[in-house]
Amino acid sequence: MRNKKKLLIKQLDQKLEAFKNAEMVLVPQKGWIHTIRTSLNMTMSQLGTKLKLTKGAIQKIEEREVTGQITINKLKDVGKALDMNFVYGFVPLEGTIDKLVDLKAEKLAKKIVLRTNQNMKLEGQGINAEKIKESISDLANEIKREMRKSLWD
């Protein structure tokens, strides 16, 4: 991976590190807005007043949050009205962006090497399993170093 890309990925992994524990938090069944509002003993009308919205509009907001149809801007507005910061982020399934790139590079390299080896076998020039493994590793390192766009196909 080129040094600049490598540095950017390292910095991104450091920023996303803060979100790792957030994925463990379960979203309340009725959504965060409803749960926080009711825990604070705040009525829909009171939250509506803070947002200059009707009680019905607050009900719609709470419903939209539960169904995933609410906008980030609306969540920020509600957070502000509740004297809270709204935050969001992403947590890489593989732990880090760097690990994600490693896995994608290896998968792509394996596909390329195995396809090439299959063609070579048809011509009587196939290579053994150890050489295939080495070729996959070498190609994966090259793909990662170059950060090929084909990683994401």
N, C-alpha and C positions, 0 to 999 in steps of 0.2 A: 504494500500500500504506500502510495506517495506520502512523504512526511507531512504535508499540509493536511491531506485527508485523514491521516492517522491521528494527527493532533486534534482535528475537528471532532472526530469520533470519540476520542478520549474525553474531550471537554463535554460533549453531549452526554456521554455515559455518566460523568460526574454530576451533571445537572439532573439527570433522570434518577440518580441514586436516591434522591430525597423522596421519590414517589413509591419506592419499593414496598414500604409498609402500607401504603395507601390501598394497595390491591387486596389487602387482607380485611379491610373494612367493608362490612356488608351494608348495602344501601337499604334503608328501611323500606318496608313493603309499601307504605303510603308516600314514600319520597322524603327527601331531606327538608323541603320547604314546610310541608305539613308537620313533620315530626318536630322540627325546631320551633315552628310557630306555636304548636299546641303545648310543647314542653315549657315555653315561655309564658303560657296562659294568655296568648295573644289571639284575638278574634280575627276572622277574615276581614271584617270591616276595619279594624285597627291597622292591619297590614295594608289594606287597600288605601286608607287615608295617607299613609306614608308614601305610597307609590302613586297617589292620585288616580286610583282605580276603584272600581266598584267591587263589592263582595263577590259578585258573579265572576268578575274578571280574575279575582284571586283564586276562585275555585277552578277556573279553566287553567290557570298557571300551574296549580298543583296537579291537575289531571295530566297536563302536557309533560310535566316533569316525569311522572310515573310511566307514561307511554313513550318517552324519549323524543317528544316533538317540541321541546322547548329550545329557545335559542340561548347561546352563550351570553349574549348581551342581556337577555331577560334575567338569567341566573345572576349575573353581576348586579343588576338593578335590585333584585330581591335581597341579595347578600348585603348590599349597602343599606337597604331599608331595615335589615335585621342587625345592623351594626357589625357585620361580618365581612370577611374577604372571601370571595369566590375564587377557588383555585382549580386548575385542571392540568392534566398531563398524561403522558403515556408511560406504560411499564412494559419494556421488552419481554416477550414471552420466554426468551432464552436467557434472561438475566441482564445482558448488556447488548448494546448495538454491535460491539466488536465480536461477540460470540455469534450474533445473528449473521454478520458478514462471513465469519468463518464457516458456519454451517451452509450458507447459500453457496459460497465458493466451492466447498467440498462437493456439494450436490451437483453443481454445474460441471465441475471437473470430472466427476465420476461418469456423468452422462456422456460427456465428450470422449473420454478415454475408452469407455465400454463400447460406444458406437464405433469408434475408430478401430478398436481391437476386433470387433465383429467383422468389419470389412476386411481387415488383415487376415483373419481366419479363413475367410472365403477364398483368399488368394494364397492360402497355405503359409502365412507369415505371422500367425498369432503369437502373443507373448504369454509368459507364465504369470501365475497369480501374484507372486512377489513383485515382479516388474510392473504389473498393473497397479498394485497398491502404491508403489513408488512414483509411478507416472501421475496417479491421481493426486498424491500429496504435492508433487512439484507443480503441477498445473494449478491446483487450488491456491498455492502460495503466489503464483504469478497472477492469477485472477484477482486475488485479494490486493496484491501490490498495485495493480493497475486500476482497481475499483471499476471493473467493466460494468457498463450499463446492463449488459445481458444477465447480470446477477438477479435482476428483478423481473425477468420474463417468465 
